[in-house]
């Protein structure tokens, strides 16, 4: 049987009174946590809350630097290769275009060659090619920061979550839980980090699958790129909920039950993140850590009483 989750923090609480969040000091985690209006409001503000907590909590930003640097390097290399490829295409197009003009009547070939060789024409061709490369680079940024960045961030975001929960509840509930179970030390730390890496990889794979399925959206005229960006942000935000789920060691059944019960909040959370992803380059960069912290806040903010009754019904059976 899975541990009964506390209705507020989500960590094991066999009794109704939780030992981990009894000293909650974060006002936004106190108050009504059920009802369609409360859930919609919680989901819509979760990303902003995450950005606020990330910016106002000491000792959190530096943990995001290593995955940011690695992801940015990968993105820069891919983008540089992309622009080099476009430049090669433009040069090849001009060379081949001049070579293939040996046809009659000669006056037409001469006129066409004059147009092709004109500076204005090649400015138009070059700008068009680089504009296309910029659009593709934006799509590459969506893929990179929603999949690679998310996969690399897992262990670092786990530390960030610990610091934030210490701020909210006075102590890190998972560390207290580990101590109560007699766990800790270097071995536990290594195993925990490996589990977090695996959780992060699974979340990024989920985001990758959603992006593959959403790829045809780019064929929609005018709004295809925006729809794809929203899908990328939505998938990234929802998959990042797996980090707070894993910190609480919820089973798959518990996770699905939580998402199903609070679908309104989860959809609002994912849609907000998707809109942030529309901001070129900066949106995905900001969204991953903010959505991770916002997801942790959302898990604590929403009610989890049904998960307790779910496990009790299993025990009765």
N, C-alpha and C positions, 0 to 999 in steps of 0.2 A: 504494500500500500504506500502511496506517495505521501510525503508530509503534508499536513493540512496548512494551506497558505494563510497568512495573516490578511484580513480584509484590507489593510492599508499597505504595508510594505511588501507583502507577498512572500516573506520568508516563513519557515515553519513555525506554527503557533498552535500546538495541540489544544491550548485553552483559548478562550475568546480574547483574553488580555494578552497582548503580544509583549514579549520581553525585549524585543529589538527596537521597536519604534514608539515605546511608551513616552519617550521624551521628545517627540517630534517638535522641531522648532521652525519648520517651514510652513508659513501660513497658507500657501497655495495648496498644500496637501490636506488641509482640514476643511471640512464642509461637505455638502451633498455630493455624492459620487455616483448617483444613478439618475435615470431619467433621460429622455431623448435630448432635451435642451442642454442639460449639464454635460452630457457626453459629446454633443456637437461642439460646445464651447471648449471643452478640454482638448478634443482632437485638433481644433483650429488653432489653439494657442500653444500647443505642445512644442512646435518647432521654435517659436520665439522664446518660449521658456528655456528650451535647451540652449539657445544662443546666449541668453542672459546668464544662466548658471555657468556656462562654459567661460564666459568673459569675466564673471565676478568672483570665481572661485580660484584661489591661489593654488599654484602647483599643478594645474591641469594642462595649460597650453603647451608646455615643453614636451609633454608626452605625445603630442601630435606632430612634432617636427620630423622625427625619423620617417614615418610612413609618408608624410607630405613630400619630403625630399626625394625619396625613392620613386614615388608615383609621378612627381613632376619631371624627374629625369627621364622616365619611360615615355611620358607624354611628349617631352621636348624632342627626344630622339625620333619618335614616330612622326611628329609634325615636321621636323626638319627633313626627314626622308620624303615626306609627302610633297613639300614645296620643291625639293630637288627634282622629284619625279615630274611635277607639273612644268617646271622650267625646261626639263629635257624634252617634254612633249611639245612645248611651244617652239623650241629651237628646231626640233625634227620636222614640225609642221611647216615652218618657214622654208627649210632646206628642201624638203620634198615638194613643197608647192612650187618653188622656182624650177625644180628639175622636171616637173611633169607638164610644163607649159609648151612643149614642142609639138604643136598641132596647128592646122590651118583653120581659118585664114590667119595669117601672121599678124595682121593689125589687131585682131581680137586678143591674141596671145600677148602682144606687147602691152595693150591697154590693161589686161588683167594682171600682168606682172607689175605694172606701175602701181595698181591699187594695192596689191599684196605687199609690195616693198615700201609703201608709204608709211611714215612714222605714225600717223593717226590710226591707220588700220591696225598696226601692231600694238599700239597702246590699248586699243579696244580689246584685241585678242588676249593680251597679257593680263589686263585688268579682269577680264572675264575668267581667265584661267585661275588667277590667284583668288578671286572671289569664290570660285568653286572650291578651291583648296581650303579657304577659310571656313566655308560651310562644312566641308568634310572634317576639318580639324575640330570644329565644334562637336560633331557627332563622335569623333574619336575621344574627345574630352568626356563626353557622357559615358562612353564605354569604360574609359580608363578610371575615372573617379567613382563610378558606380560599381565597378567590379574589382579592379586591381587595388584601389585605395581602400575599399571596404575589406578586402581579404587581408591586407597588410595591417589595418588599424586594430584588429580584434584585441590582441593582448594589451595594447596601449590604452584602448578605450575601457578595458576592464579596470585598469588602475584609475582612470578618470572617474568611472562609476563609483569605485570604492571611496574616493575622496568626496564626491558629491553626496553619497549616502551618509558619510560621516558628518557632513555639514547639515543634512536634513534631520538626522536622527541622533546626533551626538556621538555615534560610534558606527563603524562599519558592521552592519548586521551579519554579513557573511563571515567576517573574521571572528565575531562573537560565536556564531554558529559552529565554525570549525573548532574553536577552542572547547566548546561544550561537547563536541564529539571526540575530542582528543586528537584532532588532526592539526597539522601545521608542519613547519620546518621546510627544508629545501626540497624534499621529495614531493610534498604536497604542492609546493609552488611550481615545480616543473610540470607535474601532472595537470595542475590547474591551467597553466599556460598552454600546454598541448591541447587540452580540451577547448580552451578559448579559441585557439588557432583553428581547430576543426570546426567549431561553431561559426567562426567568421568565414571560413571557406565555403561551408554549406550555404550561408546567407548570400554570399557573392554568386554562388552557382544558381541559387534561386533567382537572383536579379538577372543573371545572364540568360536564363531560360525565358524569363518574361520579356527581356529585350529582343531576343530572337523572335518570339511570337509577335512582338509589337513592331518588328522591322517593316512589314508592309505599310504601316501608317505613314512612312516617309513618302509613299507614292501618292498620297492625297494632295491635290494641288493647293498651294499657298500655305496651308496650315499643317502639312504633314510633319515638318521638322518640329513644330511646337508640340504636336500631339505625341511624338516620339519622346521628346524631352520630358513631358509630363509623365509618360509611362515609366521612363527611367527613374525619375524622382520618386514616383509612387512605389515602385518595386524596391528601390534602395531603402526608403523609409520603413516599409513594412518588414523587410528582411532584417533590418537593424534591431527590431524588437526581440530578435533571438538572443541578443547579448544579455539583457536583463532577465529573460526567461531562463537562460542557462545559469546565470548567477544564483538563481533560486532553485535550480535543479528540477524544474517542472517537466513533467512527462509530455510527450507529443499530444496526448489526449487533453491534458490541462491547457496546453498552449492553444490548441484548436478551439477548445471551449471558451477560453478568454477572448480570442479574436472574434468568434462567432457571436458571443454575448454582447460585445462592445463594437460591433461592426460599424456603427455610425461614427464613433470616435476614431476608429482605425482608418476609415475611408477619408474622413476630414483631415487627419494627420498626413496620410499619403498624398492627398490632393494638394495640400499646402506645400509639401516638399516638392511635388512635381512642378508647381508654379515657380518655386525658387530655382529649380533646375533650368528654367528658361533663360536665366541670366548667363550669358556666355562665359564659360571658364570659371568665373568667380562663384556662380551658383552651385555647381557640383562640389567645389572645394569647400565651401562653407556648409553645405547641406549634410554631408556625411557625419561629421562630429556633432553638429547641432541636432540632427535627427536622432543620433544615438542617445544623447543626453535627454532630448525631448521624449524619446521613447521610454527611457527609464522613469522620467517624471510621470508619463502617462500611465505606466504600469502601476506606479504607486498611487496615482490619483484616482483611478477607476476602482470600483468595488469588485471584490473577489469572493463574495460570500457563496456564490454558486459553485465555485471550485471546491469549497469546503463541503457543501452538501453532496457534490459529485463524488468525492472520495468516501464520504460516509455511506452513500448508497452502495458503493463497491464493497465496503467492508461488511455491510449487511448481507450482501449476496454471497 
